[in-house]
Every structure is written in structure tokens, then in C-alpha cells.
Amino acid sequence: MRIFWVLAPIRNKKGMEMVQVAILVAIAVTIGLIFKSEITEFVNDTFGKLGSSKF
């Protein structure tokens, strides 16, 4: 009977969806921190080119 108390949260689909979302957010934040300078340089170059063009 004790095993069911342990496995009950694992079988909860909403809980698993929240865990998946949390993992995806953590991965996105980690990638953002790793490539912060490259992302910043890309954004600055892109907006610089847009600003200098006659758009």
C-alpha cells in the first residue's frame, strides 16, 4: 500500500507536464547563459543593420 503513495505523483499527468515545462525552461536559460555574448552580438548587429537601412 505504501508504494502507491510513492507512485501516485509520478502517475499524475499534470505534474509530469509541469516537470517537462520546468526542464525545457531550465535548458533554455542554460543555453542563453552559455551563448549570451553571441546572442547579444547577433541582436546588436541585426538591429544595427535595420537601423542603417532605408527600411
C-alpha positions in Angstrom: 0.0 0.0 0.0 2.9 2.4 0.7 4.2 2.0 -2.9 1.0 3.5 -4.3 1.6 6.7 -2.3 5.1 7.0 -3.8 3.9 6.3 -7.3 0.8 8.5 -7.2 2.6 11.7 -8.0 4.5 10.0 -10.9 1.3 8.9 -12.5 -0.2 12.4 -12.3 -0.1 13.7 -15.9 -0.4 17.4 -14.9 2.6 17.0 -12.6 4.6 15.4 -15.4 3.7 18.2 -17.8 4.9 20.8 -15.3 8.2 18.9 -14.9 8.6 18.8 -18.6 8.0 22.6 -18.9 10.4 23.2 -16.0 13.1 21.2 -17.7 12.6 23.0 -21.0 12.8 26.4 -19.3 16.0 25.3 -17.5 17.5 24.2 -20.8 16.6 27.4 -22.5 18.0 29.5 -19.7 21.2 27.5 -19.6 21.7 27.8 -23.4 21.0 31.6 -23.1 23.6 31.9 -20.4 26.2 29.9 -22.3 25.7 31.8 -25.6 24.9 35.2 -24.0 27.7 37.2 -25.8 26.9 35.6 -29.2 23.2 36.3 -28.9 23.9 39.9 -27.8 26.2 40.4 -30.7 23.7 38.9 -33.2 20.9 41.1 -31.9 23.0 44.2 -32.0 24.3 43.5 -35.5 20.8 42.8 -36.7 19.2 46.0 -35.3 22.2 48.0 -36.4 21.7 46.9 -40.0 18.0 47.5 -39.8 18.6 51.0 -38.4 21.1 51.9 -41.1 19.0 50.6 -43.9 16.3 52.7 -45.6 13.5 50.4 -44.5 
